[in-house]
């Protein structure tokens, strides 16, 4: 039998889980290089996306920290508009890993299989999104 009240144990476990999740999200971009992300961004994303204007895909300057489906001048899928997602490192990593698994029914079938390349692209986009 435990000497600790159940509520205190649950609160303690919640704090541990929160700390682990925070550490994981901070480590995601630890080895990333924003400057190294420019070339793969152009190569992998530049055919459909521009930083400053909508093309086949929406503009991506300022995407980090922006609500999904909200950039002006682009017609997003209903699936993406309804997510409520705000793009951060973890969600951008999931998106670039497999768009369909993060948002089923979205209009972008795309993957960046290399984790280092994804991290550098995310770091590059974050660097273009303000403080």
N, C-alpha and C positions, 0 to 999 in steps of 0.2 A: 504494500500500500504506500502510496506517495505521501510525502509530508507537505506537498505544495498543492494549493487550491487549483482545480482544473482551469479556471479562468486565467490564472497567472501562467500556467504551463502553455496554454494556447497563445497568449500574448507574447511569451518568450519565443515560441516557435515561429510566430508571425514575424517577429523582429529578425530572427535568423534568416528566414526565407527572403525578407526584404533586403537584407545585407548581401546575400548571395546574388540576388537578381541585380542589385546595383553594381556589384563588382563585375558581374558578367557583362553588363552594358558598358561599363567604363573600359573594360579590357578589349572590347570589340574593335575599337579604333586605335588602340595603343600602338600597334606597329604600322598603322596606316600613314600614308604620305600624300597630302593634298596635291603637291606638285606632280607626284608620280601618277595621280589620278586623272590629270588632264588628257594625256594621250589615250588611255583606254576609254575614257568618256567619249572622246571624239570618234574613236574607232567603233566602239560598241553601241553608243547611244546617238551619236551625231547624225546618223541617217534619218532618224525620225524626230529628234529633239534638238532644239536650240536653247541657249541660255535665256534669250530675251524675246522670243516670239514663238507663238504656236505654229507648229508644222503639222505633220501627221500625228505627232504627240504634243502634249502641252509644253510650255516653256518651263525650264528647270531651275533657273536662277531663283533662289529663295524657297526651293522645295523643302529644304530641311526646316522643320518647325511649322510648316504649312499644313492645313487640313487637306486631306486627299479630296480630289475632285473639285477644287475651288479656284484654280488659276483662271484668270479672265481670258476670254477669247478661245476657249476650247470646249468641245462637246464631249463630256465624260460619259462612260457607261453608267447606267443606273446603279449597278452593283458597287462601283467604286464610290460614287457620290453618297451612297447611303451608309458607308462603313463607319464614319466618324473618326477614322484614323487621322492622327497627326504624325507626320513623318519624322521619325528619329532614327538613330543608327540601327537599332534592333529591327524596326519595321522595314526600313529600306533594305537591310540585309536579307530579310525574309522575302521581300518583294523581288529583289534581284536574283535570289536563289530560285524562286518559282512563283511567278505572279498568280497563277491559278490556285495554288494551295493557300495563299494568303487571302485572296479575294476571288472566290469562284464566280465565274460569269463576267469577269472584266474583259476589256477589249484588247489587252496587250499580252500576247503569247511570247514570252521572252525569258531567257535565263543567262546569267553569268556564272558558269560553273566554278570558276577559280576564286577561292575565298580571298586571297590577297588582292586580286583585281577588284573584287566587290568592295573590299574595305578601302582601297585607294580611291575608287569612284565616289564612295559615300563621303570620305574625308574631303575630296575635292568639292562636292556639292555643298557640304557643310560650310566650307571656307567661303563659298559664294552667297551664303545666306545670312550674313550679318553676324553680330556678336552672339 
